[in-house]
């Protein structure tokens, strides 16, 4: 199923997840947040993308590209902000 919005997989204890959420919020960029701590299927998906690791944030863009633990500079480049 193709997403039409940015989907961010993360945890409630992840400082990088908070930073990425703040980046999107500060730039008015909508996203769907999925807490892998509360969604077993999301854990499986994140581990599949990251070769068995639960690396977060894992961010999936509508074009199918994925950024894992991106910096703000990487997010800015990807989103054109």
mmCIF file of the N, C-alpha and C atoms, coordinates in Angstrom:
data_MODEL
# 
_entry.id   MODEL 
# 
loop_
_atom_site.group_PDB 
_atom_site.id 
_atom_site.type_symbol 
_atom_site.label_atom_id 
_atom_site.label_alt_id 
_atom_site.label_comp_id 
_atom_site.label_asym_id 
_atom_site.label_entity_id 
_atom_site.label_seq_id 
_atom_site.pdbx_PDB_ins_code 
_atom_site.Cartn_x 
_atom_site.Cartn_y 
_atom_site.Cartn_z 
_atom_site.occupancy 
_atom_site.B_iso_or_equiv 
_atom_site.pdbx_formal_charge 
_atom_site.auth_seq_id 
_atom_site.auth_comp_id 
_atom_site.auth_asym_id 
_atom_site.auth_atom_id 
_atom_site.pdbx_PDB_model_num 
ATOM 1   N N  . UNK A 1 1  ? 0.838  -1.167 0.000  1.00 0.00 ? 1  UNK A N  1 
ATOM 2   C CA . UNK A 1 1  ? 0.000  0.000  0.000  1.00 0.00 ? 1  UNK A CA 1 
ATOM 3   C C  . UNK A 1 1  ? 0.894  1.245  0.000  1.00 0.00 ? 1  UNK A C  1 
ATOM 4   N N  . UNK A 1 2  ? 0.716  2.099  -0.962 1.00 0.00 ? 2  UNK A N  1 
ATOM 5   C CA . UNK A 1 2  ? 1.512  3.320  -1.069 1.00 0.00 ? 2  UNK A CA 1 
ATOM 6   C C  . UNK A 1 2  ? 0.935  4.385  -0.141 1.00 0.00 ? 2  UNK A C  1 
ATOM 7   N N  . UNK A 1 3  ? 1.810  5.018  0.590  1.00 0.00 ? 3  UNK A N  1 
ATOM 8   C CA . UNK A 1 3  ? 1.395  6.098  1.480  1.00 0.00 ? 3  UNK A CA 1 
ATOM 9   C C  . UNK A 1 3  ? 1.344  7.401  0.702  1.00 0.00 ? 3  UNK A C  1 
ATOM 10  N N  . UNK A 1 4  ? 0.456  8.275  1.102  1.00 0.00 ? 4  UNK A N  1 
ATOM 11  C CA . UNK A 1 4  ? 0.360  9.590  0.473  1.00 0.00 ? 4  UNK A CA 1 
ATOM 12  C C  . UNK A 1 4  ? 0.902  10.675 1.384  1.00 0.00 ? 4  UNK A C  1 
ATOM 13  N N  . UNK A 1 5  ? 1.433  10.270 2.514  1.00 0.00 ? 5  UNK A N  1 
ATOM 14  C CA . UNK A 1 5  ? 2.017  11.219 3.446  1.00 0.00 ? 5  UNK A CA 1 
ATOM 15  C C  . UNK A 1 5  ? 3.289  10.625 4.036  1.00 0.00 ? 5  UNK A C  1 
ATOM 16  N N  . UNK A 1 6  ? 4.046  11.461 4.689  1.00 0.00 ? 6  UNK A N  1 
ATOM 17  C CA . UNK A 1 6  ? 5.247  11.005 5.377  1.00 0.00 ? 6  UNK A CA 1 
ATOM 18  C C  . UNK A 1 6  ? 4.819  10.170 6.577  1.00 0.00 ? 6  UNK A C  1 
ATOM 19  N N  . UNK A 1 7  ? 5.494  9.049  6.769  1.00 0.00 ? 7  UNK A N  1 
ATOM 20  C CA . UNK A 1 7  ? 5.213  8.188  7.922  1.00 0.00 ? 7  UNK A CA 1 
ATOM 21  C C  . UNK A 1 7  ? 6.500  8.063  8.723  1.00 0.00 ? 7  UNK A C  1 
ATOM 22  N N  . UNK A 1 8  ? 6.418  8.442  9.994  1.00 0.00 ? 8  UNK A N  1 
ATOM 23  C CA . UNK A 1 8  ? 7.579  8.359  10.877 1.00 0.00 ? 8  UNK A CA 1 
ATOM 24  C C  . UNK A 1 8  ? 7.340  7.282  11.923 1.00 0.00 ? 8  UNK A C  1 
ATOM 25  N N  . UNK A 1 9  ? 8.245  6.316  11.956 1.00 0.00 ? 9  UNK A N  1 
ATOM 26  C CA . UNK A 1 9  ? 8.223  5.257  12.955 1.00 0.00 ? 9  UNK A CA 1 
ATOM 27  C C  . UNK A 1 9  ? 9.219  5.631  14.042 1.00 0.00 ? 9  UNK A C  1 
ATOM 28  N N  . UNK A 1 10 ? 8.780  5.562  15.283 1.00 0.00 ? 10 UNK A N  1 
ATOM 29  C CA . UNK A 1 10 ? 9.671  5.925  16.374 1.00 0.00 ? 10 UNK A CA 1 
ATOM 30  C C  . UNK A 1 10 ? 9.186  5.375  17.694 1.00 0.00 ? 10 UNK A C  1 
ATOM 31  N N  . UNK A 1 11 ? 9.818  5.869  18.753 1.00 0.00 ? 11 UNK A N  1 
ATOM 32  C CA . UNK A 1 11 ? 9.420  5.494  20.107 1.00 0.00 ? 11 UNK A CA 1 
ATOM 33  C C  . UNK A 1 11 ? 9.278  6.761  20.943 1.00 0.00 ? 11 UNK A C  1 
ATOM 34  N N  . UNK A 1 12 ? 8.575  6.634  22.040 1.00 0.00 ? 12 UNK A N  1 
ATOM 35  C CA . UNK A 1 12 ? 8.350  7.782  22.909 1.00 0.00 ? 12 UNK A CA 1 
ATOM 36  C C  . UNK A 1 12 ? 9.587  8.159  23.723 1.00 0.00 ? 12 UNK A C  1 
ATOM 37  N N  . UNK A 1 13 ? 10.614 7.316  23.705 1.00 0.00 ? 13 UNK A N  1 
ATOM 38  C CA . UNK A 1 13 ? 11.839 7.592  24.467 1.00 0.00 ? 13 UNK A CA 1 
ATOM 39  C C  . UNK A 1 13 ? 13.014 8.005  23.591 1.00 0.00 ? 13 UNK A C  1 
ATOM 40  N N  . UNK A 1 14 ? 12.768 8.290  22.340 1.00 0.00 ? 14 UNK A N  1 
ATOM 41  C CA . UNK A 1 14 ? 13.830 8.537  21.373 1.00 0.00 ? 14 UNK A CA 1 
ATOM 42  C C  . UNK A 1 14 ? 14.046 10.036 21.144 1.00 0.00 ? 14 UNK A C  1 
ATOM 43  N N  . UNK A 1 15 ? 15.181 10.581 21.593 1.00 0.00 ? 15 UNK A N  1 
ATOM 44  C CA . UNK A 1 15 ? 15.449 12.011 21.384 1.00 0.00 ? 15 UNK A CA 1 
ATOM 45  C C  . UNK A 1 15 ? 15.497 12.399 19.904 1.00 0.00 ? 15 UNK A C  1 
ATOM 46  N N  . UNK A 1 16 ? 16.033 11.527 19.053 1.00 0.00 ? 16 UNK A N  1 
ATOM 47  C CA . UNK A 1 16 ? 16.070 11.842 17.621 1.00 0.00 ? 16 UNK A CA 1 
ATOM 48  C C  . UNK A 1 16 ? 14.668 11.876 17.021 1.00 0.00 ? 16 UNK A C  1 
ATOM 49  N N  . UNK A 1 17 ? 13.772 11.072 17.560 1.00 0.00 ? 17 UNK A N  1 
ATOM 50  C CA . UNK A 1 17 ? 12.384 11.101 17.095 1.00 0.00 ? 17 UNK A CA 1 
ATOM 51  C C  . UNK A 1 17 ? 11.738 12.439 17.459 1.00 0.00 ? 17 UNK A C  1 
ATOM 52  N N  . UNK A 1 18 ? 11.975 12.918 18.677 1.00 0.00 ? 18 UNK A N  1 
ATOM 53  C CA . UNK A 1 18 ? 11.430 14.203 19.085 1.00 0.00 ? 18 UNK A CA 1 
ATOM 54  C C  . UNK A 1 18 ? 11.986 15.319 18.207 1.00 0.00 ? 18 UNK A C  1 
ATOM 55  N N  . UNK A 1 19 ? 13.273 15.240 17.889 1.00 0.00 ? 19 UNK A N  1 
ATOM 56  C CA . UNK A 1 19 ? 13.902 16.262 17.050 1.00 0.00 ? 19 UNK A CA 1 
ATOM 57  C C  . UNK A 1 19 ? 13.293 16.261 15.650 1.00 0.00 ? 19 UNK A C  1 
ATOM 58  N N  . UNK A 1 20 ? 13.106 15.070 15.067 1.00 0.00 ? 20 UNK A N  1 
ATOM 59  C CA . UNK A 1 20 ? 12.524 14.979 13.729 1.00 0.00 ? 20 UNK A CA 1 
ATOM 60  C C  . UNK A 1 20 ? 11.073 15.468 13.735 1.00 0.00 ? 20 UNK A C  1 
ATOM 61  N N  . UNK A 1 21 ? 10.319 15.110 14.767 1.00 0.00 ? 21 UNK A N  1 
ATOM 62  C CA . UNK A 1 21 ? 8.939  15.603 14.878 1.00 0.00 ? 21 UNK A CA 1 
ATOM 63  C C  . UNK A 1 21 ? 8.925  17.119 14.979 1.00 0.00 ? 21 UNK A C  1 
ATOM 64  N N  . UNK A 1 22 ? 9.834  17.675 15.765 1.00 0.00 ? 22 UNK A N  1 
ATOM 65  C CA . UNK A 1 22 ? 9.920  19.125 15.913 1.00 0.00 ? 22 UNK A CA 1 
ATOM 66  C C  . UNK A 1 22 ? 10.268 19.782 14.580 1.00 0.00 ? 22 UNK A C  1 
ATOM 67  N N  . UNK A 1 23 ? 11.187 19.165 13.818 1.00 0.00 ? 23 UNK A N  1 
ATOM 68  C CA . UNK A 1 23 ? 11.543 19.694 12.499 1.00 0.00 ? 23 UNK A CA 1 
ATOM 69  C C  . UNK A 1 23 ? 10.303 19.777 11.609 1.00 0.00 ? 23 UNK A C  1 
ATOM 70  N N  . UNK A 1 24 ? 9.569  18.672 11.523 1.00 0.00 ? 24 UNK A N  1 
ATOM 71  C CA . UNK A 1 24 ? 8.366  18.674 10.690 1.00 0.00 ? 24 UNK A CA 1 
ATOM 72  C C  . UNK A 1 24 ? 7.341  19.689 11.195 1.00 0.00 ? 24 UNK A C  1 
ATOM 73  N N  . UNK A 1 25 ? 7.123  19.718 12.500 1.00 0.00 ? 25 UNK A N  1 
ATOM 74  C CA . UNK A 1 25 ? 6.155  20.657 13.073 1.00 0.00 ? 25 UNK A CA 1 
ATOM 75  C C  . UNK A 1 25 ? 6.567  22.109 12.812 1.00 0.00 ? 25 UNK A C  1 
ATOM 76  N N  . UNK A 1 26 ? 7.839  22.417 13.019 1.00 0.00 ? 26 UNK A N  1 
ATOM 77  C CA . UNK A 1 26 ? 8.335  23.786 12.819 1.00 0.00 ? 26 UNK A CA 1 
ATOM 78  C C  . UNK A 1 26 ? 8.210  24.244 11.375 1.00 0.00 ? 26 UNK A C  1 
ATOM 79  N N  . UNK A 1 27 ? 8.248  23.289 10.438 1.00 0.00 ? 27 UNK A N  1 
ATOM 80  C CA . UNK A 1 27 ? 8.174  23.630 9.013  1.00 0.00 ? 27 UNK A CA 1 
ATOM 81  C C  . UNK A 1 27 ? 6.791  23.380 8.425  1.00 0.00 ? 27 UNK A C  1 
ATOM 82  N N  . UNK A 1 28 ? 5.836  23.057 9.264  1.00 0.00 ? 28 UNK A N  1 
ATOM 83  C CA . UNK A 1 28 ? 4.466  22.852 8.806  1.00 0.00 ? 28 UNK A CA 1 
ATOM 84  C C  . UNK A 1 28 ? 4.316  21.660 7.870  1.00 0.00 ? 28 UNK A C  1 
ATOM 85  N N  . UNK A 1 29 ? 5.132  20.643 8.077  1.00 0.00 ? 29 UNK A N  1 
ATOM 86  C CA . UNK A 1 29 ? 5.100  19.451 7.238  1.00 0.00 ? 29 UNK A CA 1 
ATOM 87  C C  . UNK A 1 29 ? 4.309  18.365 7.954  1.00 0.00 ? 29 UNK A C  1 
ATOM 88  N N  . UNK A 1 30 ? 3.251  17.908 7.327  1.00 0.00 ? 30 UNK A N  1 
ATOM 89  C CA . UNK A 1 30 ? 2.416  16.876 7.926  1.00 0.00 ? 30 UNK A CA 1 
ATOM 90  C C  . UNK A 1 30 ? 3.079  15.517 7.873  1.00 0.00 ? 30 UNK A C  1 
ATOM 91  N N  . UNK A 1 31 ? 2.788  14.701 8.847  1.00 0.00 ? 31 UNK A N  1 
ATOM 92  C CA . UNK A 1 31 ? 3.332  13.346 8.906  1.00 0.00 ? 31 UNK A CA 1 
ATOM 93  C C  . UNK A 1 31 ? 2.427  12.486 9.772  1.00 0.00 ? 31 UNK A C  1 
ATOM 94  N N  . UNK A 1 32 ? 2.542  11.214 9.585  1.00 0.00 ? 32 UNK A N  1 
ATOM 95  C CA . UNK A 1 32 ? 1.826  10.243 10.415 1.00 0.00 ? 32 UNK A CA 1 
ATOM 96  C C  . UNK A 1 32 ? 2.851  9.636  11.373 1.00 0.00 ? 32 UNK A C  1 
ATOM 97  N N  . UNK A 1 33 ? 2.562  9.662  12.653 1.00 0.00 ? 33 UNK A N  1 
ATOM 98  C CA . UNK A 1 33 ? 3.455  9.133  13.692 1.00 0.00 ? 33 UNK A CA 1 
ATOM 99  C C  . UNK A 1 33 ? 3.000  7.732  14.070 1.00 0.00 ? 33 UNK A C  1 
ATOM 100 N N  . UNK A 1 34 ? 3.935  6.783  14.066 1.00 0.00 ? 34 UNK A N  1 
ATOM 101 C CA . UNK A 1 34 ? 3.639  5.427  14.510 1.00 0.00 ? 34 UNK A CA 1 
ATOM 102 C C  . UNK A 1 34 ? 4.645  5.051  15.590 1.00 0.00 ? 34 UNK A C  1 
ATOM 103 N N  . UNK A 1 35 ? 4.127  4.804  16.786 1.00 0.00 ? 35 UNK A N  1 
ATOM 104 C CA . UNK A 1 35 ? 4.949  4.403  17.926 1.00 0.00 ? 35 UNK A CA 1 
ATOM 105 C C  . UNK A 1 35 ? 5.167  2.898  17.853 1.00 0.00 ? 35 UNK A C  1 
ATOM 106 N N  . UNK A 1 36 ? 6.398  2.485  17.553 1.00 0.00 ? 36 UNK A N  1 
ATOM 107 C CA . UNK A 1 36 ? 6.651  1.050  17.413 1.00 0.00 ? 36 UNK A CA 1 
ATOM 108 C C  . UNK A 1 36 ? 6.550  0.322  18.752 1.00 0.00 ? 36 UNK A C  1 
ATOM 109 N N  . UNK A 1 37 ? 6.567  1.070  19.848 1.00 0.00 ? 37 UNK A N  1 
ATOM 110 C CA . UNK A 1 37 ? 6.387  0.457  21.157 1.00 0.00 ? 37 UNK A CA 1 
ATOM 111 C C  . UNK A 1 37 ? 4.960  0.012  21.400 1.00 0.00 ? 37 UNK A C  1 
ATOM 112 N N  . UNK A 1 38 ? 4.037  0.535  20.598 1.00 0.00 ? 38 UNK A N  1 
ATOM 113 C CA . UNK A 1 38 ? 2.630  0.203  20.764 1.00 0.00 ? 38 UNK A CA 1 
ATOM 114 C C  . UNK A 1 38 ? 2.061  -0.554 19.569 1.00 0.00 ? 38 UNK A C  1 
ATOM 115 N N  . UNK A 1 39 ? 2.904  -0.865 18.586 1.00 0.00 ? 39 UNK A N  1 
ATOM 116 C CA . UNK A 1 39 ? 2.420  -1.474 17.351 1.00 0.00 ? 39 UNK A CA 1 
ATOM 117 C C  . UNK A 1 39 ? 3.374  -2.587 16.904 1.00 0.00 ? 39 UNK A C  1 
ATOM 118 N N  . UNK A 1 40 ? 3.055  -3.836 17.250 1.00 0.00 ? 40 UNK A N  1 
ATOM 119 C CA . UNK A 1 40 ? 3.946  -4.953 16.906 1.00 0.00 ? 40 UNK A CA 1 
ATOM 120 C C  . UNK A 1 40 ? 4.208  -5.083 15.399 1.00 0.00 ? 40 UNK A C  1 
ATOM 121 N N  . UNK A 1 41 ? 3.226  -4.785 14.576 1.00 0.00 ? 41 UNK A N  1 
ATOM 122 C CA . UNK A 1 41 ? 3.433  -4.851 13.126 1.00 0.00 ? 41 UNK A CA 1 
ATOM 123 C C  . UNK A 1 41 ? 4.430  -3.805 12.666 1.00 0.00 ? 41 UNK A C  1 
ATOM 124 N N  . UNK A 1 42 ? 4.414  -2.649 13.299 1.00 0.00 ? 42 UNK A N  1 
ATOM 125 C CA . UNK A 1 42 ? 5.364  -1.588 12.952 1.00 0.00 ? 42 UNK A CA 1 
ATOM 126 C C  . UNK A 1 42 ? 6.789  -2.000 13.314 1.00 0.00 ? 42 UNK A C  1 
ATOM 127 N N  . UNK A 1 43 ? 6.949  -2.703 14.424 1.00 0.00 ? 43 UNK A N  1 
ATOM 128 C CA . UNK A 1 43 ? 8.276  -3.204 14.811 1.00 0.00 ? 43 UNK A CA 1 
ATOM 129 C C  . UNK A 1 43 ? 8.819  -4.118 13.722 1.00 0.00 ? 43 UNK A C  1 
ATOM 130 N N  . UNK A 1 44 ? 7.999  -5.020 13.250 1.00 0.00 ? 44 UNK A N  1 
ATOM 131 C CA . UNK A 1 44 ? 8.421  -5.954 12.201 1.00 0.00 ? 44 UNK A CA 1 
ATOM 132 C C  . UNK A 1 44 ? 8.839  -5.186 10.952 1.00 0.00 ? 44 UNK A C  1 
ATOM 133 N N  . UNK A 1 45 ? 8.059  -4.181 10.573 1.00 0.00 ? 45 UNK A N  1 
ATOM 134 C CA . UNK A 1 45 ? 8.365  -3.383 9.388  1.00 0.00 ? 45 UNK A CA 1 
ATOM 135 C C  . UNK A 1 45 ? 9.691  -2.633 9.548  1.00 0.00 ? 45 UNK A C  1 
ATOM 136 N N  . UNK A 1 46 ? 9.883  -1.988 10.694 1.00 0.00 ? 46 UNK A N  1 
ATOM 137 C CA . UNK A 1 46 ? 11.121 -1.234 10.939 1.00 0.00 ? 46 UNK A CA 1 
ATOM 138 C C  . UNK A 1 46 ? 12.322 -2.174 10.947 1.00 0.00 ? 46 UNK A C  1 
ATOM 139 N N  . UNK A 1 47 ? 12.195 -3.319 11.575 1.00 0.00 ? 47 UNK A N  1 
ATOM 140 C CA . UNK A 1 47 ? 13.292 -4.281 11.590 1.00 0.00 ? 47 UNK A CA 1 
ATOM 141 C C  . UNK A 1 47 ? 13.605 -4.794 10.182 1.00 0.00 ? 47 UNK A C  1 
ATOM 142 N N  . UNK A 1 48 ? 12.589 -4.976 9.364  1.00 0.00 ? 48 UNK A N  1 
ATOM 143 C CA . UNK A 1 48 ? 12.795 -5.420 7.986  1.00 0.00 ? 48 UNK A CA 1 
ATOM 144 C C  . UNK A 1 48 ? 13.574 -4.370 7.195  1.00 0.00 ? 48 UNK A C  1 
ATOM 145 N N  . UNK A 1 49 ? 13.182 -3.123 7.318  1.00 0.00 ? 49 UNK A N  1 
ATOM 146 C CA . UNK A 1 49 ? 13.858 -2.031 6.606  1.00 0.00 ? 49 UNK A CA 1 
ATOM 147 C C  . UNK A 1 49 ? 15.312 -1.904 7.060  1.00 0.00 ? 49 UNK A C  1 
ATOM 148 N N  . UNK A 1 50 ? 15.538 -2.085 8.357  1.00 0.00 ? 50 UNK A N  1 
ATOM 149 C CA . UNK A 1 50 ? 16.849 -1.826 8.958  1.00 0.00 ? 50 UNK A CA 1 
ATOM 150 C C  . UNK A 1 50 ? 17.645 -3.092 9.269  1.00 0.00 ? 50 UNK A C  1 
ATOM 151 N N  . UNK A 1 51 ? 17.427 -4.124 8.485  1.00 0.00 ? 51 UNK A N  1 
ATOM 152 C CA . UNK A 1 51 ? 18.210 -5.375 8.583  1.00 0.00 ? 51 UNK A CA 1 
ATOM 153 C C  . UNK A 1 51 ? 18.249 -5.937 10.011 1.00 0.00 ? 51 UNK A C  1 
ATOM 154 N N  . UNK A 1 52 ? 17.074 -5.964 10.643 1.00 0.00 ? 52 UNK A N  1 
ATOM 155 C CA . UNK A 1 52 ? 16.964 -6.547 11.973 1.00 0.00 ? 52 UNK A CA 1 
ATOM 156 C C  . UNK A 1 52 ? 17.087 -5.567 13.119 1.00 0.00 ? 52 UNK A C  1 
ATOM 157 N N  . UNK A 1 53 ? 17.430 -4.329 12.817 1.00 0.00 ? 53 UNK A N  1 
ATOM 158 C CA . UNK A 1 53 ? 17.584 -3.320 13.871 1.00 0.00 ? 53 UNK A CA 1 
ATOM 159 C C  . UNK A 1 53 ? 16.315 -2.493 14.027 1.00 0.00 ? 53 UNK A C  1 
ATOM 160 N N  . UNK A 1 54 ? 16.090 -2.031 15.230 1.00 0.00 ? 54 UNK A N  1 
ATOM 161 C CA . UNK A 1 54 ? 14.953 -1.141 15.508 1.00 0.00 ? 54 UNK A CA 1 
ATOM 162 C C  . UNK A 1 54 ? 15.431 0.305  15.483 1.00 0.00 ? 54 UNK A C  1 
ATOM 163 N N  . UNK A 1 55 ? 16.021 0.713  14.389 1.00 0.00 ? 55 UNK A N  1 
ATOM 164 C CA . UNK A 1 55 ? 16.571 2.062  14.257 1.00 0.00 ? 55 UNK A CA 1 
ATOM 165 C C  . UNK A 1 55 ? 15.440 3.061  14.052 1.00 0.00 ? 55 UNK A C  1 
ATOM 166 N N  . UNK A 1 56 ? 15.395 4.059  14.928 1.00 0.00 ? 56 UNK A N  1 
ATOM 167 C CA . UNK A 1 56 ? 14.371 5.092  14.830 1.00 0.00 ? 56 UNK A CA 1 
ATOM 168 C C  . UNK A 1 56 ? 14.997 6.468  15.051 1.00 0.00 ? 56 UNK A C  1 
ATOM 169 N N  . UNK A 1 57 ? 14.444 7.481  14.439 1.00 0.00 ? 57 UNK A N  1 
ATOM 170 C CA . UNK A 1 57 ? 13.275 7.397  13.583 1.00 0.00 ? 57 UNK A CA 1 
ATOM 171 C C  . UNK A 1 57 ? 13.605 6.787  12.230 1.00 0.00 ? 57 UNK A C  1 
ATOM 172 N N  . UNK A 1 58 ? 12.675 6.004  11.747 1.00 0.00 ? 58 UNK A N  1 
ATOM 173 C CA . UNK A 1 58 ? 12.682 5.530  10.372 1.00 0.00 ? 58 UNK A CA 1 
ATOM 174 C C  . UNK A 1 58 ? 11.550 6.282  9.700  1.00 0.00 ? 58 UNK A C  1 
ATOM 175 N N  . UNK A 1 59 ? 11.887 7.047  8.671  1.00 0.00 ? 59 UNK A N  1 
ATOM 176 C CA . UNK A 1 59 ? 10.910 7.931  8.034  1.00 0.00 ? 59 UNK A CA 1 
ATOM 177 C C  . UNK A 1 59 ? 10.730 7.501  6.582  1.00 0.00 ? 59 UNK A C  1 
ATOM 178 N N  . UNK A 1 60 ? 9.478  7.204  6.230  1.00 0.00 ? 60 UNK A N  1 
ATOM 179 C CA . UNK A 1 60 ? 9.140  6.763  4.880  1.00 0.00 ? 60 UNK A CA 1 
ATOM 180 C C  . UNK A 1 60 ? 8.389  7.907  4.188  1.00 0.00 ? 60 UNK A C  1 
ATOM 181 N N  . UNK A 1 61 ? 8.883  8.284  3.018  1.00 0.00 ? 61 UNK A N  1 
ATOM 182 C CA . UNK A 1 61 ? 8.300  9.385  2.262  1.00 0.00 ? 61 UNK A CA 1 
ATOM 183 C C  . UNK A 1 61 ? 7.355  8.859  1.188  1.00 0.00 ? 61 UNK A C  1 
ATOM 184 N N  . UNK A 1 62 ? 6.421  9.693  0.744  1.00 0.00 ? 62 UNK A N  1 
ATOM 185 C CA . UNK A 1 62 ? 5.447  9.242  -0.255 1.00 0.00 ? 62 UNK A CA 1 
ATOM 186 C C  . UNK A 1 62 ? 6.067  8.692  -1.537 1.00 0.00 ? 62 UNK A C  1 
ATOM 187 N N  . UNK A 1 63 ? 7.287  9.127  -1.870 1.00 0.00 ? 63 UNK A N  1 
ATOM 188 C CA . UNK A 1 63 ? 7.943  8.620  -3.080 1.00 0.00 ? 63 UNK A CA 1 
ATOM 189 C C  . UNK A 1 63 ? 8.599  7.257  -2.863 1.00 0.00 ? 63 UNK A C  1 
ATOM 190 N N  . UNK A 1 64 ? 8.456  6.706  -1.646 1.00 0.00 ? 64 UNK A N  1 
ATOM 191 C CA . UNK A 1 64 ? 9.021  5.400  -1.333 1.00 0.00 ? 64 UNK A CA 1 
ATOM 192 C C  . UNK A 1 64 ? 10.416 5.443  -0.740 1.00 0.00 ? 64 UNK A C  1 
ATOM 193 N N  . UNK A 1 65 ? 11.038 6.624  -0.732 1.00 0.00 ? 65 UNK A N  1 
ATOM 194 C CA . UNK A 1 65 ? 12.375 6.733  -0.146 1.00 0.00 ? 65 UNK A CA 1 
ATOM 195 C C  . UNK A 1 65 ? 12.282 6.693  1.376  1.00 0.00 ? 65 UNK A C  1 
ATOM 196 N N  . UNK A 1 66 ? 13.386 6.307  1.992  1.00 0.00 ? 66 UNK A N  1 
ATOM 197 C CA . UNK A 1 66 ? 13.422 6.118  3.440  1.00 0.00 ? 66 UNK A CA 1 
ATOM 198 C C  . UNK A 1 66 ? 14.674 6.782  4.001  1.00 0.00 ? 66 UNK A C  1 
ATOM 199 N N  . UNK A 1 67 ? 14.499 7.515  5.090  1.00 0.00 ? 67 UNK A N  1 
ATOM 200 C CA . UNK A 1 67 ? 15.629 8.055  5.840  1.00 0.00 ? 67 UNK A CA 1 
ATOM 201 C C  . UNK A 1 67 ? 15.591 7.438  7.235  1.00 0.00 ? 67 UNK A C  1 
ATOM 202 N N  . UNK A 1 68 ? 16.742 6.998  7.697  1.00 0.00 ? 68 UNK A N  1 
ATOM 203 C CA . UNK A 1 68 ? 16.851 6.393  9.025  1.00 0.00 ? 68 UNK A CA 1 
ATOM 204 C C  . UNK A 1 68 ? 17.780 7.260  9.863  1.00 0.00 ? 68 UNK A C  1 
ATOM 205 N N  . UNK A 1 69 ? 17.262 7.685  11.004 1.00 0.00 ? 69 UNK A N  1 
ATOM 206 C CA . UNK A 1 69 ? 18.007 8.551  11.923 1.00 0.00 ? 69 UNK A CA 1 
ATOM 207 C C  . UNK A 1 69 ? 18.612 9.753  11.190 1.00 0.00 ? 69 UNK A C  1 
ATOM 208 N N  . UNK A 1 70 ? 17.809 10.462 10.387 1.00 0.00 ? 70 UNK A N  1 
ATOM 209 C CA . UNK A 1 70 ? 18.361 11.578 9.622  1.00 0.00 ? 70 UNK A CA 1 
ATOM 210 C C  . UNK A 1 70 ? 18.638 12.802 10.484 1.00 0.00 ? 70 UNK A C  1 
ATOM 211 N N  . UNK A 1 71 ? 19.612 13.575 10.056 1.00 0.00 ? 71 UNK A N  1 
ATOM 212 C CA . UNK A 1 71 ? 19.889 14.864 10.699 1.00 0.00 ? 71 UNK A CA 1 
ATOM 213 C C  . UNK A 1 71 ? 18.868 15.881 10.195 1.00 0.00 ? 71 UNK A C  1 
ATOM 214 N N  . UNK A 1 72 ? 18.821 17.035 10.851 1.00 0.00 ? 72 UNK A N  1 
ATOM 215 C CA . UNK A 1 72 ? 17.944 18.098 10.362 1.00 0.00 ? 72 UNK A CA 1 
ATOM 216 C C  . UNK A 1 72 ? 18.349 18.543 8.963  1.00 0.00 ? 72 UNK A C  1 
ATOM 217 N N  . UNK A 1 73 ? 19.652 18.545 8.677  1.00 0.00 ? 73 UNK A N  1 
ATOM 218 C CA . UNK A 1 73 ? 20.127 18.923 7.342  1.00 0.00 ? 73 UNK A CA 1 
ATOM 219 C C  . UNK A 1 73 ? 19.609 17.933 6.298  1.00 0.00 ? 73 UNK A C  1 
ATOM 220 N N  . UNK A 1 74 ? 19.624 16.647 6.612  1.00 0.00 ? 74 UNK A N  1 
ATOM 221 C CA . UNK A 1 74 ? 19.109 15.643 5.683  1.00 0.00 ? 74 UNK A CA 1 
ATOM 222 C C  . UNK A 1 74 ? 17.603 15.805 5.478  1.00 0.00 ? 74 UNK A C  1 
ATOM 223 N N  . UNK A 1 75 ? 16.885 16.115 6.559  1.00 0.00 ? 75 UNK A N  1 
ATOM 224 C CA . UNK A 1 75 ? 15.437 16.343 6.439  1.00 0.00 ? 75 UNK A CA 1 
ATOM 225 C C  . UNK A 1 75 ? 15.164 17.584 5.599  1.00 0.00 ? 75 UNK A C  1 
ATOM 226 N N  . UNK A 1 76 ? 15.938 18.631 5.808  1.00 0.00 ? 76 UNK A N  1 
ATOM 227 C CA . UNK A 1 76 ? 15.759 19.862 5.031  1.00 0.00 ? 76 UNK A CA 1 
ATOM 228 C C  . UNK A 1 76 ? 16.010 19.612 3.552  1.00 0.00 ? 76 UNK A C  1 
ATOM 229 N N  . UNK A 1 77 ? 17.034 18.868 3.246  1.00 0.00 ? 77 UNK A N  1 
ATOM 230 C CA . UNK A 1 77 ? 17.345 18.560 1.846  1.00 0.00 ? 77 UNK A CA 1 
ATOM 231 C C  . UNK A 1 77 ? 16.218 17.742 1.216  1.00 0.00 ? 77 UNK A C  1 
ATOM 232 N N  . UNK A 1 78 ? 15.746 16.727 1.942  1.00 0.00 ? 78 UNK A N  1 
ATOM 233 C CA . UNK A 1 78 ? 14.705 15.858 1.410  1.00 0.00 ? 78 UNK A CA 1 
ATOM 234 C C  . UNK A 1 78 ? 13.391 16.603 1.202  1.00 0.00 ? 78 UNK A C  1 
ATOM 235 N N  . UNK A 1 79 ? 13.060 17.502 2.130  1.00 0.00 ? 79 UNK A N  1 
ATOM 236 C CA . UNK A 1 79 ? 11.768 18.187 2.062  1.00 0.00 ? 79 UNK A CA 1 
ATOM 237 C C  . UNK A 1 79 ? 11.842 19.525 1.327  1.00 0.00 ? 79 UNK A C  1 
ATOM 238 N N  . UNK A 1 80 ? 13.045 19.963 0.978  1.00 0.00 ? 80 UNK A N  1 
ATOM 239 C CA . UNK A 1 80 ? 13.184 21.229 0.261  1.00 0.00 ? 80 UNK A CA 1 
ATOM 240 C C  . UNK A 1 80 ? 12.932 22.449 1.139  1.00 0.00 ? 80 UNK A C  1 
ATOM 241 N N  . UNK A 1 81 ? 13.181 22.306 2.438  1.00 0.00 ? 81 UNK A N  1 
ATOM 242 C CA . UNK A 1 81 ? 12.958 23.447 3.352  1.00 0.00 ? 81 UNK A CA 1 
ATOM 243 C C  . UNK A 1 81 ? 14.257 24.077 3.778  1.00 0.00 ? 81 UNK A C  1 
# 
